[in-house]
Amino acid sequence: MSHKSDARSRLSAIFLVALPASLLGACGDDVTNHHYNNNYYGEGGEEGDPPPNPGTAGKGGKDGGGGGTSGNGGMSGAEDGGTPSEPQAGGGGEDSGVIIDPRYPDAPVENTPKAEQDLDVFRLGNHWWFAVSDEQRERMNAARWGGGGGPGPINGDIYQPGGGGGDATFVDHLWVSTAAEEPQISDYGKVQVKVVGQSTGRDWNEQNIPNLNIDSNQFVKQQRIGGFEHLRFGNCQVGSIFRERLTLQLFNLLGYPAPHATFAWVHSNVWGWDADDGIPYTLVERYKRDFCESNADLLGGGCVNMWEYVGDFSAWEGGSLFDQAESCQVDRCDATRVKQLEATLRDLQPPGEGFKEAMSEWIAWPEFHQFQCLEWMLGVGDDTIHNGGNNSVLVERSDGKFQFLPYSVDISLGQDWYSFVRLAGDGNAVARGCQADPQCWADTIATCENLLQEFSDHEPNKLLAAVYDELDAEGMLRPGDEERYQFIDNWFTSRLERMPIELEKYAEDPNAVLCGAPYVDCGGWCGYEWECPQQCVPPDDPPPPPPMGQAGGIIIDPGMGVGGGFAAGGAGPIGGSFGMAGGFGEGGDGGLEPCPPKEEYKIAR
């Protein structure tokens, strides 16, 4: 898009010289950078002096600047305040009357009491300053690894940083600076923080950017930060900085409950306090009681219980997924009815005609159809429907029915682990049952048809461009983001063209395997012709295989919206093109006929 060229032209020659050769090779000529001296990729940055840091000691000026349960998880409507578990030193100058914590002499200076701060948490450009001791940071890292030590830097990441509450881990201070002409800076004191994440998780150290969960009232009872108790800061390493924010926005625009999300600057003594050491994060509301209350009209009146878990119903012999207390995402959960749901699903195996009617008192069917369609439309593959019940968030609503919520949506919009996501999925018992019931599946198709038009009406390419412009104006674009922007822009264009074709095929057969050129159906999974079990003579000059370690059938042309290897029986996200269902055929051609021409779409039956 033409309006993107201005951002690229501002890239400093100093920055290009300082970048490692490997990073320059990966990003090409379209590197976008607006940081001033941001050390998480090298020295240099945009030419000119950095803006003053808001309120750091000795400096003045202005800058325009999930998971786990809490011991106080169910509180809502409380106001800031309370008594800390121990005295907390604040920031300030010699004449401010506020003591500077000697452990963090260069930290921000509070200029507004937290009870008086006018903070819109989800306004773009707020600054969050975490002051953490080495001891607590090491405990957070160890907890993410089950108590053991973690690895060093994660090779291949596109971004790197530079140079009493019981057993809860914490930061000593969390300062928040508002995105305003004259920022208000408030110290929220000792706040519970966890380092979280699996495939997207990173340890918190000088070389890595972690995902962080905060609970604001673990130490200061009833404390809220801008009205929120639970927030998650995503490092944007795997799905890029665009996907999570944009996918959640699209869920909400298309009428499905999803968390608030924005971008925020994160600072810490781990990386340095200066404004130019700020790291762009995606800030997301977490699924807790407050979310249920603000989305009650889309959740059958609100939430009675909420669980976050991995797995499918009745996955454990002699037990239940909902016996795990840590799965509960509100103050306490009553698993009576959800276990009855499990038993009902078990009694209906194998599912077939009449499944939807039999489950009518249990499942919020209009919402389930909508959820399944949106996961397909937006390419959310690492989910409860498509990946064995992974990243499941289930709500028992006030009306007694159950509803799933979107989770782990940074893996979306053509992200290469799930470059092709089918409409049907076998990872969830409710989805399998609906797909086996002709009437239920017909209702899914009808819902998707309506949503396709709404999706097109919202012009997702323009929404993406708006997110890009937000990041550009705030100086948050990073090496590689231009390339990712172009990929997602092409992906949206392709999806709008191809989804009606896919939907027509899915209406004929829920288990249709649709392969985009240059891939073909290899008997239930998408791959090159020469990868398929040899039932014909492969081409004399086959195309090169996908890179090792990536998904079999990964899309080479970012304009293609379909064609990954995650169709039924396809190679998994780790094994690359040599997954269990893929690989090369054995032996010679044995007098086989030449392979037929490639088909852009094919139904595997």
PLY file of the C-alpha trace (Angstrom):
ply
format ascii 1.0
element vertex 605
property float x
property float y
property float z
element edge 602
property int vertex1
property int vertex2
end_header
0.00 0.00 0.00
1.37 3.37 -0.95
0.93 5.00 2.45
3.35 2.48 3.98
6.39 3.76 2.07
6.83 6.83 4.28
7.44 4.64 7.32
10.10 2.64 5.52
11.88 5.76 4.29
12.49 6.92 7.86
14.69 3.91 8.63
18.08 5.11 9.79
21.19 4.11 7.89
22.84 3.69 11.28
20.30 1.03 12.18
20.86 -0.88 8.94
24.62 -0.99 9.57
24.10 -2.20 13.14
21.65 -5.00 12.35
23.05 -8.53 12.42
23.49 -9.94 8.94
21.09 -12.76 9.67
18.31 -10.34 10.53
18.93 -8.20 7.49
18.68 -11.27 5.31
15.37 -12.27 6.86
13.75 -8.87 6.62
15.04 -7.72 3.24
14.67 -4.07 2.33
11.33 -3.59 4.05
12.48 -3.29 7.65
10.38 -0.82 9.61
11.72 0.72 12.81
10.74 3.71 14.84
12.60 3.09 18.08
15.19 5.63 18.98
17.93 3.56 20.57
16.09 0.34 21.19
18.64 -2.29 22.03
16.56 -5.37 21.35
17.98 -5.56 17.85
21.12 -3.40 17.87
22.49 0.07 18.37
21.05 3.05 16.54
17.49 3.60 15.41
15.70 6.61 14.07
17.92 9.63 13.63
17.51 12.50 16.01
17.37 12.80 19.77
15.05 10.51 21.75
11.99 12.05 23.36
12.25 12.77 27.06
11.29 9.93 29.36
8.13 10.69 31.37
9.01 11.20 34.98
12.26 9.28 35.34
14.39 10.44 38.21
16.64 13.26 37.09
14.69 13.76 33.83
11.68 15.81 32.96
9.61 16.39 29.87
6.67 14.69 28.25
6.14 11.57 26.23
2.88 11.08 24.40
3.37 8.33 25.40
-5.07 -16.81 29.83
-4.27 -18.75 32.82
-4.09 -19.27 36.51
-6.40 -18.31 39.30
-6.20 -15.68 41.98
-6.91 -16.09 45.62
-9.29 -13.16 45.24
-10.50 -13.91 41.75
-14.20 -13.23 42.05
-14.17 -9.65 43.30
-15.75 -7.03 41.10
-16.82 -3.46 41.39
-14.13 -2.71 44.00
-12.24 0.55 44.09
-8.53 1.27 44.29
-7.06 1.43 47.74
-6.39 -0.84 50.66
-3.34 -1.47 52.78
-0.23 -3.07 51.28
1.09 -6.20 52.95
4.28 -4.24 53.65
5.33 -0.60 53.19
6.12 0.22 49.57
8.59 2.94 48.68
7.58 5.17 45.80
9.48 7.32 43.35
10.10 11.03 43.55
12.58 13.84 43.61
14.30 15.41 46.58
11.53 17.95 47.11
8.59 15.73 46.22
8.07 14.21 49.64
8.07 10.77 48.01
10.89 8.36 48.80
12.82 6.86 45.90
13.22 3.11 46.23
17.04 2.75 46.36
16.80 -0.55 44.48
15.42 1.28 41.43
16.95 4.78 41.45
16.24 5.41 37.76
12.61 4.30 37.87
9.70 6.64 37.02
8.55 9.30 39.46
4.94 9.17 40.59
3.15 12.45 39.98
-0.46 11.32 40.53
-1.91 9.21 43.37
-3.30 6.02 41.90
-6.79 6.76 43.23
-6.77 9.96 41.14
-5.26 8.58 37.95
-7.48 8.91 34.87
-6.39 5.71 33.12
-8.00 4.15 30.07
-6.22 0.78 30.11
-7.01 0.02 26.47
-5.99 3.36 25.04
-3.01 2.97 22.74
0.32 4.14 24.08
0.19 3.72 27.87
3.52 2.86 29.48
3.90 0.07 32.07
7.06 -0.03 34.20
7.87 -3.27 36.05
10.46 -3.17 38.84
11.47 -6.74 39.67
14.20 -8.29 41.77
16.44 -11.00 40.36
15.11 -13.42 42.97
11.48 -12.96 41.96
12.27 -13.00 38.26
14.12 -16.31 38.63
11.17 -17.75 40.54
8.80 -16.69 37.75
11.01 -18.32 35.12
11.37 -21.50 37.15
7.61 -21.74 37.71
7.02 -21.67 33.96
9.28 -24.72 33.67
7.64 -26.63 36.52
10.20 -25.48 39.04
13.32 -26.17 36.99
15.56 -23.86 35.05
14.75 -22.63 31.58
16.74 -22.24 28.38
18.77 -19.28 27.23
17.79 -17.05 24.30
15.25 -18.61 21.94
17.00 -18.83 18.59
15.02 -17.49 15.71
12.85 -14.97 17.57
12.29 -11.89 15.48
12.64 -9.51 18.43
14.99 -9.50 21.43
15.51 -7.01 24.24
18.91 -5.37 24.74
21.83 -5.23 26.55
3.01 -11.41 51.65
0.92 -13.13 49.02
1.82 -16.67 49.92
3.86 -18.22 47.09
2.79 -15.57 44.57
5.62 -14.09 42.54
5.62 -10.32 42.28
7.22 -7.11 41.12
8.15 -4.59 43.78
6.51 -1.77 41.85
4.29 -1.34 38.84
4.17 2.22 37.58
1.65 3.10 34.90
2.02 6.21 32.76
-1.03 7.40 30.81
-0.98 8.08 27.08
-1.61 11.81 27.37
-0.05 15.13 26.53
0.95 15.43 30.19
1.17 11.82 31.44
-0.14 10.90 34.85
2.26 8.45 36.51
1.01 6.30 39.37
2.73 3.62 41.43
0.50 0.59 42.08
3.10 -0.91 44.39
3.62 -4.62 44.84
1.68 -6.54 42.18
1.49 -10.26 41.45
3.14 -11.17 38.14
3.60 -14.54 36.44
5.71 -15.47 33.43
3.41 -17.60 31.26
3.11 -19.31 27.91
3.95 -22.56 26.19
4.99 -22.32 22.53
4.90 -18.53 22.83
6.48 -18.46 26.29
9.92 -17.01 26.97
11.93 -16.59 30.15
12.26 -13.08 31.54
15.89 -12.06 31.21
18.14 -9.61 29.40
17.89 -11.56 26.16
14.20 -12.50 25.95
10.75 -10.93 26.04
8.27 -12.86 28.24
4.50 -13.06 28.35
3.30 -11.59 31.65
0.08 -12.05 33.62
-0.75 -9.60 36.40
-3.22 -9.75 39.27
-3.53 -6.27 40.75
-5.12 -7.11 44.12
-3.05 -10.01 45.43
-1.17 -7.71 47.82
-3.35 -4.58 47.89
-6.83 -5.92 48.42
-9.56 -4.71 46.07
-7.01 -2.80 43.98
-7.85 -2.31 40.31
-5.75 -0.73 37.57
-8.06 1.36 35.43
-10.93 -0.86 36.58
-9.18 -4.17 35.75
-7.74 -6.76 38.10
-6.36 -9.27 35.57
-4.35 -8.35 32.46
-2.04 -10.23 30.12
0.92 -8.76 28.25
1.75 -10.75 25.09
5.23 -10.70 23.61
4.03 -10.90 19.95
6.84 -13.31 19.10
5.02 -16.11 17.26
1.88 -14.62 15.78
3.41 -11.18 15.04
2.23 -7.92 16.55
-0.86 -7.74 14.31
-2.72 -11.02 14.68
-4.01 -11.19 18.24
-5.22 -7.62 18.40
-6.87 -7.79 14.97
-8.46 -11.23 15.40
-10.02 -10.28 18.73
-11.32 -7.09 17.14
-12.95 -9.12 14.36
-14.58 -11.51 16.84
-16.14 -8.52 18.57
-17.17 -6.80 15.33
-18.85 -10.02 14.17
-20.88 -10.24 17.37
-18.94 -12.81 19.39
-17.65 -12.04 22.91
-13.88 -11.56 23.00
-11.50 -9.64 25.28
-10.44 -6.04 24.88
-6.96 -5.67 23.38
-4.53 -2.88 22.52
-0.81 -2.20 22.33
1.26 -0.96 25.26
4.83 -0.02 26.04
6.48 -2.25 28.63
9.61 -1.22 30.53
11.62 -2.93 33.24
14.86 -2.64 35.13
15.71 -5.97 33.46
16.18 -4.13 30.15
16.75 -0.55 31.34
14.37 2.23 32.33
14.77 4.74 29.52
11.84 5.47 27.25
13.84 4.25 24.26
14.14 0.84 25.98
10.37 0.37 25.93
9.17 -2.82 24.21
5.86 -2.96 22.29
3.45 -5.55 23.69
-0.10 -6.63 23.01
-2.20 -5.99 26.13
-5.26 -8.23 26.51
-8.06 -8.49 29.05
-8.14 -11.91 30.68
-11.14 -14.23 30.98
-12.34 -13.57 34.51
-15.53 -12.51 36.26
-15.25 -8.92 35.05
-15.27 -10.13 31.44
-18.44 -12.13 32.09
-20.21 -9.14 33.57
-19.31 -6.79 30.73
-20.41 -9.37 28.12
-23.47 -10.72 29.92
-25.81 -10.04 26.99
-23.69 -12.29 24.76
-23.29 -14.98 27.42
-26.88 -15.90 28.22
-27.03 -13.43 31.10
-23.50 -13.97 32.39
-21.20 -16.70 33.70
-21.95 -19.14 36.49
-18.67 -21.02 35.98
-15.68 -20.68 33.68
-12.86 -23.11 32.93
-9.63 -22.86 30.94
-8.08 -26.23 30.11
-6.42 -28.50 27.56
-8.22 -31.60 26.34
-11.55 -32.94 25.22
-14.55 -33.97 27.31
-14.10 -37.30 29.14
-10.49 -37.41 28.03
-9.28 -38.95 31.29
-10.20 -42.47 32.29
-11.91 -42.45 35.66
-11.77 -38.67 35.95
-12.81 -35.36 34.51
-10.96 -32.38 33.13
-13.06 -30.30 35.47
-11.68 -31.97 38.59
-8.61 -29.75 38.19
-9.10 -26.81 40.54
-6.58 -24.72 38.61
-8.83 -24.85 35.53
-11.39 -22.64 37.25
-11.13 -19.01 36.13
-13.47 -17.41 38.66
-13.30 -17.39 42.45
-14.66 -20.94 42.66
-16.37 -23.31 40.26
-19.11 -25.87 40.73
-18.42 -28.73 38.30
-21.74 -30.55 38.86
-23.44 -29.55 35.65
-20.37 -29.67 33.40
-19.73 -33.26 34.50
-23.32 -34.05 33.58
-22.56 -32.55 30.16
-19.55 -34.89 29.88
-21.71 -37.89 30.77
-24.36 -36.90 28.21
-21.74 -36.60 25.47
-20.32 -39.97 26.42
-23.75 -41.59 26.19
-24.23 -40.22 22.66
-21.19 -41.96 21.19
-20.90 -42.50 18.32
-22.82 -39.37 17.36
-25.16 -39.14 14.41
-28.50 -37.80 13.32
-30.39 -36.13 16.16
-27.24 -35.10 18.05
-28.13 -31.40 18.08
-31.62 -32.02 19.41
-30.30 -34.34 22.11
-27.85 -31.64 23.26
-30.28 -28.72 22.99
-30.55 -28.17 26.74
-26.77 -28.20 27.14
-25.16 -26.35 24.24
-25.83 -22.75 23.19
-26.12 -23.87 19.57
-26.38 -20.50 17.76
-23.19 -19.41 19.51
-21.44 -22.72 18.84
-22.15 -22.49 15.11
-20.91 -18.92 15.16
-17.76 -19.86 17.10
-16.87 -22.71 14.72
-17.37 -20.50 11.67
-15.24 -17.69 13.05
-12.40 -20.02 14.04
-12.35 -21.25 10.42
-12.77 -17.85 8.81
-9.99 -16.28 10.87
-7.64 -19.26 10.67
-7.55 -20.04 14.41
-6.14 -23.57 14.33
-4.51 -24.08 17.72
-7.90 -24.34 19.36
-10.43 -26.61 21.01
-12.01 -27.60 17.67
-8.97 -28.34 15.55
-6.12 -29.27 17.89
-7.32 -31.92 20.31
-9.09 -29.58 22.69
-6.10 -27.29 23.07
-6.66 -23.77 24.42
-10.22 -24.42 25.58
-12.23 -21.81 27.48
-15.71 -23.03 28.43
-18.41 -20.98 30.14
-21.45 -22.31 31.96
-23.92 -19.52 31.34
-26.63 -18.17 33.59
-29.23 -19.85 31.37
-27.62 -23.25 32.04
-26.08 -23.69 28.59
-22.41 -23.96 27.68
-20.41 -21.74 25.34
-16.79 -21.70 24.13
-14.68 -18.55 23.96
-11.79 -17.69 21.59
-8.32 -18.29 22.99
-4.75 -18.38 21.67
-5.83 -16.32 18.68
-2.34 -15.03 17.97
-2.08 -18.29 15.99
-4.44 -17.09 13.25
-4.74 -15.26 9.92
-2.50 -17.65 7.99
0.21 -18.03 10.65
2.41 -20.79 9.30
1.75 -23.36 12.02
-1.86 -23.44 10.84
-1.69 -22.00 7.35
-4.79 -24.00 6.40
-7.68 -24.44 8.87
-10.69 -26.54 7.89
-14.22 -25.70 8.95
-14.75 -29.12 10.52
-12.50 -30.40 13.29
-12.10 -33.56 15.31
-10.60 -32.10 18.47
-13.85 -31.42 20.31
-16.74 -33.79 21.08
-19.39 -31.13 20.43
-17.91 -30.34 17.01
-17.64 -34.02 16.09
-21.24 -34.60 17.08
-22.53 -31.66 15.07
-20.56 -32.71 12.00
-22.14 -36.17 12.19
-25.70 -34.75 12.35
-26.89 -33.51 8.91
-29.26 -30.93 10.38
-26.64 -29.55 12.76
-24.09 -29.30 9.97
-26.59 -27.57 7.70
-27.14 -25.00 10.46
-23.37 -24.49 10.69
-23.17 -23.85 6.93
-26.08 -21.39 7.07
-24.43 -19.49 9.93
-21.14 -19.30 8.03
-22.87 -17.96 4.92
-24.29 -15.06 6.93
-20.97 -14.38 8.64
-19.09 -14.37 5.33
-21.10 -11.38 4.18
-20.60 -9.56 7.48
-16.88 -10.33 7.36
-16.63 -8.88 3.86
-18.65 -5.80 4.87
-16.11 -4.99 7.60
-13.33 -4.85 4.97
-10.63 -6.65 6.95
-7.81 -5.30 4.76
-8.75 -1.79 5.86
-8.91 -2.87 9.50
-5.39 -4.29 9.15
-4.18 -1.05 7.57
-5.67 0.89 10.49
-3.79 -1.30 12.98
-0.60 -0.77 11.01
-1.13 2.98 11.07
-1.74 2.90 14.84
1.55 1.12 15.38
3.33 3.38 12.91
2.12 6.56 14.62
3.15 5.22 18.04
6.59 4.10 16.83
5.89 0.46 17.65
6.71 -1.21 14.33
9.70 -3.54 14.53
12.01 -5.49 12.22
9.96 -7.93 10.20
6.59 -6.27 10.81
6.38 -4.84 7.29
6.76 -8.33 5.82
4.11 -9.71 8.19
1.75 -6.88 7.32
2.02 -7.68 3.62
1.48 -11.38 4.26
-1.71 -10.84 6.26
-2.98 -8.27 3.77
-2.59 -10.83 0.96
-4.13 -13.52 3.15
-7.28 -11.46 3.72
-7.62 -10.84 -0.01
-7.31 -14.54 -0.71
-9.71 -15.55 2.09
-12.45 -13.25 0.81
-12.17 -14.85 -2.63
-11.85 -18.48 -1.55
-14.11 -18.91 1.47
-17.36 -19.06 -0.57
-15.80 -21.80 -2.70
-14.64 -23.71 0.36
-18.02 -23.36 2.04
-19.76 -24.83 -0.98
-17.51 -27.88 -0.78
-17.98 -28.20 2.99
-21.75 -28.13 2.51
-21.39 -31.27 0.40
-19.03 -33.00 2.81
-17.91 -31.81 6.29
-14.68 -33.77 5.84
-13.72 -32.16 2.55
-9.98 -31.63 2.23
-9.39 -28.51 0.15
-5.90 -28.02 -1.21
-4.72 -24.85 -2.88
-2.23 -25.05 -5.75
0.55 -26.19 -5.88
-0.72 -28.77 -3.36
-2.97 -31.76 -4.02
-4.97 -34.15 -1.88
-2.67 -36.97 -0.81
-5.45 -39.10 0.61
-6.74 -36.84 3.38
-3.91 -34.32 3.68
-2.46 -31.59 1.46
1.01 -31.89 -0.06
3.03 -31.77 -3.24
2.27 -34.53 -5.73
5.69 -36.09 -5.15
5.02 -36.25 -1.40
1.90 -38.37 -1.78
2.10 -42.18 -1.46
3.04 -43.15 -4.99
-0.02 -44.07 -6.95
1.30 -42.40 -10.07
4.60 -41.31 -11.59
5.77 -38.07 -9.87
6.91 -35.11 -11.98
10.45 -35.24 -13.37
11.41 -31.99 -11.68
9.45 -31.73 -8.42
9.40 -28.46 -6.49
11.62 -28.25 -3.40
10.13 -29.49 -0.13
8.97 -27.05 2.54
11.70 -26.02 5.01
12.37 -28.56 7.74
10.59 -27.89 11.01
7.63 -26.22 9.37
4.22 -27.57 8.64
3.90 -29.95 5.74
2.32 -28.17 2.80
3.12 -24.71 4.17
2.02 -21.95 1.84
4.89 -20.46 -0.16
2.84 -17.74 -1.83
1.46 -15.50 0.95
-1.44 -14.63 -1.31
-2.76 -18.16 -1.03
-5.32 -18.55 1.71
-5.48 -22.34 1.78
-3.19 -25.25 1.32
-1.41 -26.02 4.60
-0.75 -29.47 5.92
-3.19 -29.43 8.81
-6.03 -31.15 7.04
-7.13 -34.45 8.53
-4.17 -36.81 8.70
-1.69 -34.13 7.70
1.74 -33.55 9.05
1.85 -31.95 12.49
3.26 -28.54 13.32
6.66 -29.92 14.33
7.52 -32.68 11.91
7.50 -30.66 8.71
6.75 -32.26 5.39
8.01 -35.60 6.66
5.13 -36.11 9.09
3.69 -39.53 9.80
1.06 -39.25 7.11
3.43 -37.73 4.57
6.88 -38.70 3.33
8.06 -40.16 0.11
6.66 -43.26 -1.53
8.90 -46.31 -1.65
10.20 -48.17 -4.66
10.07 -47.32 -8.35
7.09 -46.27 -10.39
6.18 -49.92 -11.11
4.62 -48.97 -14.42
2.22 -46.47 -12.80
0.37 -43.92 -14.90
1.55 -40.27 -14.90
0.12 -38.16 -12.10
-2.98 -36.19 -13.12
-2.88 -32.42 -13.39
-3.02 -30.49 -10.13
-6.48 -29.55 -8.93
-6.97 -26.31 -7.06
-9.72 -27.84 -4.94
-10.55 -31.46 -4.35
-12.87 -33.30 -1.98
-11.33 -36.33 -0.31
-13.96 -38.97 0.39
0 1
1 2
2 3
3 4
4 5
5 6
6 7
7 8
8 9
9 10
10 11
11 12
12 13
13 14
14 15
15 16
16 17
17 18
18 19
19 20
20 21
21 22
22 23
23 24
24 25
25 26
26 27
27 28
28 29
29 30
30 31
31 32
32 33
33 34
34 35
35 36
36 37
37 38
38 39
39 40
40 41
41 42
42 43
43 44
44 45
45 46
46 47
47 48
48 49
49 50
50 51
51 52
52 53
53 54
54 55
55 56
56 57
57 58
58 59
59 60
60 61
61 62
62 63
63 64
65 66
66 67
67 68
68 69
69 70
70 71
71 72
72 73
73 74
74 75
75 76
76 77
77 78
78 79
79 80
80 81
81 82
82 83
83 84
84 85
85 86
86 87
87 88
88 89
89 90
90 91
91 92
92 93
93 94
94 95
95 96
96 97
97 98
98 99
99 100
100 101
101 102
102 103
103 104
104 105
105 106
106 107
107 108
108 109
109 110
110 111
111 112
112 113
113 114
114 115
115 116
116 117
117 118
118 119
119 120
120 121
121 122
122 123
123 124
124 125
125 126
126 127
127 128
128 129
129 130
130 131
131 132
132 133
133 134
134 135
135 136
136 137
137 138
138 139
139 140
140 141
141 142
142 143
143 144
144 145
145 146
146 147
147 148
148 149
149 150
150 151
151 152
152 153
153 154
154 155
155 156
156 157
157 158
158 159
159 160
160 161
161 162
163 164
164 165
165 166
166 167
167 168
168 169
169 170
170 171
171 172
172 173
173 174
174 175
175 176
176 177
177 178
178 179
179 180
180 181
181 182
182 183
183 184
184 185
185 186
186 187
187 188
188 189
189 190
190 191
191 192
192 193
193 194
194 195
195 196
196 197
197 198
198 199
199 200
200 201
201 202
202 203
203 204
204 205
205 206
206 207
207 208
208 209
209 210
210 211
211 212
212 213
213 214
214 215
215 216
216 217
217 218
218 219
219 220
220 221
221 222
222 223
223 224
224 225
225 226
226 227
227 228
228 229
229 230
230 231
231 232
232 233
233 234
234 235
235 236
236 237
237 238
238 239
239 240
240 241
241 242
242 243
243 244
244 245
245 246
246 247
247 248
248 249
249 250
250 251
251 252
252 253
253 254
254 255
255 256
256 257
257 258
258 259
259 260
260 261
261 262
262 263
263 264
264 265
265 266
266 267
267 268
268 269
269 270
270 271
271 272
272 273
273 274
274 275
275 276
276 277
277 278
278 279
279 280
280 281
281 282
282 283
283 284
284 285
285 286
286 287
287 288
288 289
289 290
290 291
291 292
292 293
293 294
294 295
295 296
296 297
297 298
298 299
299 300
300 301
301 302
302 303
303 304
304 305
305 306
306 307
307 308
308 309
309 310
310 311
311 312
312 313
313 314
314 315
315 316
316 317
317 318
318 319
319 320
320 321
321 322
322 323
323 324
324 325
325 326
326 327
327 328
328 329
329 330
330 331
331 332
332 333
333 334
334 335
335 336
336 337
337 338
338 339
339 340
340 341
341 342
342 343
343 344
344 345
345 346
346 347
347 348
348 349
349 350
350 351
351 352
352 353
353 354
354 355
355 356
356 357
357 358
358 359
359 360
360 361
361 362
362 363
363 364
364 365
365 366
366 367
367 368
368 369
369 370
370 371
371 372
372 373
373 374
374 375
375 376
376 377
377 378
378 379
379 380
380 381
381 382
382 383
383 384
384 385
385 386
386 387
387 388
388 389
389 390
390 391
391 392
392 393
393 394
394 395
395 396
396 397
397 398
398 399
399 400
400 401
401 402
402 403
403 404
404 405
405 406
406 407
407 408
408 409
409 410
410 411
411 412
412 413
413 414
414 415
415 416
416 417
417 418
418 419
419 420
420 421
421 422
422 423
423 424
424 425
425 426
426 427
427 428
428 429
429 430
430 431
431 432
432 433
433 434
434 435
435 436
436 437
437 438
438 439
439 440
440 441
441 442
442 443
443 444
444 445
445 446
446 447
447 448
448 449
449 450
450 451
451 452
452 453
453 454
454 455
455 456
456 457
457 458
458 459
459 460
460 461
461 462
462 463
463 464
464 465
465 466
466 467
467 468
468 469
469 470
470 471
471 472
472 473
473 474
474 475
475 476
476 477
477 478
478 479
479 480
480 481
481 482
482 483
483 484
484 485
485 486
486 487
487 488
488 489
489 490
490 491
491 492
492 493
493 494
494 495
495 496
496 497
497 498
498 499
499 500
500 501
501 502
502 503
503 504
504 505
505 506
506 507
507 508
508 509
509 510
510 511
511 512
512 513
513 514
514 515
515 516
516 517
517 518
518 519
519 520
520 521
521 522
522 523
523 524
524 525
525 526
526 527
527 528
528 529
529 530
530 531
531 532
532 533
533 534
534 535
535 536
536 537
537 538
538 539
539 540
540 541
541 542
542 543
543 544
544 545
545 546
546 547
547 548
548 549
549 550
550 551
551 552
552 553
553 554
554 555
555 556
556 557
557 558
558 559
559 560
560 561
561 562
562 563
563 564
564 565
565 566
566 567
567 568
568 569
569 570
570 571
571 572
572 573
573 574
574 575
575 576
576 577
577 578
578 579
579 580
580 581
581 582
582 583
583 584
584 585
585 586
586 587
587 588
588 589
589 590
590 591
591 592
592 593
593 594
594 595
595 596
596 597
597 598
598 599
599 600
600 601
601 602
602 603
603 604
